[in-house]
Amino acid sequence: MSTTSWLVLTVVLVVAGCGSSSPPPTAETAKKPAATAQPERRETVFDPWIGTIDRAKGVQSTVDEQAAEQRRKIEEASR
């Protein structure tokens, strides 16, 4: 292949690589708010840790509620 052929092939591949995989938004899809279009959630290696954090937050809220209830009972008893 000549230098010109390689140059043309390279330019074609670069332009093809820059293309979009999804079509541009139409007037109908542009009107939809972004909050309704949720991207698919993919599983990551951090999911077990995130689940542990969520469980810990749940336990903490339970402990906070029980502490508030105990404080309320102490306040009532001291009156």
DOTORBA-512304 format. One record per residue: residue in three letters; x, y, z of N, C-alpha, C, O in turn. Coordinates in steps of 0.2 Angstrom, whole numbers, plus 5000, padded with zeros to 4 digits. Layout:
DOTORBA-512304
ALAXYZXYZXYZXYZ;...
//
This chain:
DOTORBA-512304
MET500449945000500050005000500450065000501050065003;SER500250114997500650174996500450225003500050205006;THR500850275003500750315009500150355009499850365014;THR499850365003499250405002498650355005498150375008;SER498750295003498250245005498150235013497650235016;TRP498750235016498850225023498550285026498150285031;LEU498650345024498450405026497650415026497350435031;VAL497350395020496650395019496350345024495850355027;LEU496650285025496350235029496350255036495950245040;THR496950285038496950315045496450365047496150365052;VAL496350415042495850465043495150435043494750455048;VAL495050385039494350355039494250325046493750325049;LEU494750285049494650255055494650305061494250285066;VAL494950355061494950405066494250435066493950445071;VAL493950455060493350485060492750435062492350455065;ALA492850375060492350325062492450305070491850295073;GLY492950315073493050305080492750365084492650355090;CYS492750415081492450475084491650475084491350515087;GLY491350435080490650435080490350415086490550385091;SER489650435087489250415093488950355092488750335086;SER488850315097488550245097487850255098487450205096;SER487550315101486850325101486650375097487050425096;PRO486050375094485750435090485750495094485650495100;PRO485750555091485650615094484950615097484450585094;PRO484850655102484150665105483650695100483850745097;THR483050665100482550695096482150745100482350755106;ALA481750785097481350835100480950795106480750825111;GLU480650735104480250695109480750675115480450685121;THR481350655114481750635120482050695123482250685129;ALA482150745120482350805123481950835128482150865133;LYS481250825128480750855132480750815139480550845144;LYS480950755139480950715145481450735150482050745148;PRO481250745156481750765161482250705162482150645161;ALA482850725165483350675165483250635171483550575172;ALA482850655176482750615182482350545180482450495184;THR481950545175481550485173482050435170481850375170;ALA482550465166482950415163483550395167484050425167;GLN483450335170483950315175484450265171484150215168;PRO485050275172485550225168485450165172485350155178;GLU485650105168485650045171486250035176486750065175;ARG486150005182486650005187486949935186486649885185;ARG487649945185488049885185488349865191488549915195;GLU488449805192488749775199489549795198489849785193;THR489749815204490449835205490749795211490449755214;VAL491449795211491749755217491649795223491749765229;PHE491349855223491249885230490549875232490349895238;ASP490149835229489449825231489349795238488949815242;PRO489749745240489749715246489849765252489549765257;TRP490349815251490549865255489949915256489849935261;ILE489649935250489149975250488549945254488149985258;GLY488449885253487849855257488049855265487549865269;THR488649845266488849845273488749915276488549925282;ILE488949965272488850035275488050055275487850085280;ASP487650025271486950035271486650005278486250035281;ARG486849945279486649905285486849945291486449955296;ALA487449975291487750005297487350075298487250095304;LYS487150105293486750165293486050145296485750185300;GLY485750095294485150075297485150055305484750075309;VAL485750025307485850005314485950075318485650085323;GLN486350125315486450185318485750225319485650255324;SER485350225314484650255315484250225320483950255324;THR484350155321483950125326484250145333483850155338;VAL484850145334485150165340485050235342484850245348;ASP485050275337484850345338484150355341483950395345;GLU483650315338482950315340482850295347482550325351;GLN483250235348483150215355483450265360483250265366;ALA484050295359484350345363483850405364483850425370;ALA483550425359483050485360482450455364482250495368;GLU482250395363481650375367481950365375481550385379;GLN482550345376482750335383482850405386482650415392;ARG483050455382483150525385482450555387482350585392;ARG481950535382481250565383481050535390480750565394;LYS481150465391480950435397481250465403480950475408;ILE481850475403482250505408482050575410481950595416;GLU481850615405481550685406480950675409480750715414;GLU480450635407479850625410479850605418479550625422;ALA480350555419480450535426480750585430480550585436;SER481150635428481450685432480950735434481150785438;ARG480350745431479950795432479550785438479050825440;
//
